[in-house]
Amino acid sequence: MGFKVEVSPSLLAADFADLGSAALLAETAGAGSIHLDYMDGHYVPNISFGIDLIPALKKRVDIPLIAHLMLSNAPDRLDDFMRVKPKCIILQEDAIQNHLEHIERIRSAGIMAGIAINPPRTLKTIQPLLPHIDYLLIMSVNPGFGGQEFIEDTLLKMEEAHRVRVDQGLRFDIAVDGGVNFDTAKNILETGANVLIAGTAVFGRDDVGEAIRLLQTPSS
């Protein structure tokens, strides 16, 4: 059972004065999707984008837009996000209750639903949800800011998630966000995870296309 490996550049690391061009550059360079971290200054201390960025980017790129809601009141904002229809909406598992209700609410709108889990949290916390999601985001740093160092222990969580995915015949993507770069990509992909969310490793390079190719096919 194969899972497509792709790079999903995080627009949080791009030039905020020219986000449309950054997204278009990533698409042209071979990105599989664009990752959008929505931060509210409460669940995490940083503040990032507004919802209107999604329809604005849709005018510039055709690849999927992935909205990661790092919001304290994500359930209250779901209708707004569903209205602009990103390809996938990811909820922080520790920031909401009634997880399955919100997952089904997202999927009923024709949008993929995902769950994000932070480094201190175990996979058992969300294991009953795995048959119901399209996208599992394993945070390999504590959320809030880019450029943090990769937490090695999260590799075990990736391996466990992939093992569950295969054993149960599930098809959700396993994405990894935080400290993803040319040094960590190989170990991440060896766990079975298949989506690399990278910010500075992509937008911090002069050649974005080369960066994406190196992440997808890291050398030994």
Summary of the structure (lengths in Angstrom):
residues: 220
radius of gyration: 15.9
end to end distance: 23.2
largest distance: 45.3
contacts: 733
relative contact order: 0.17
helix: 40%
strand: 20%
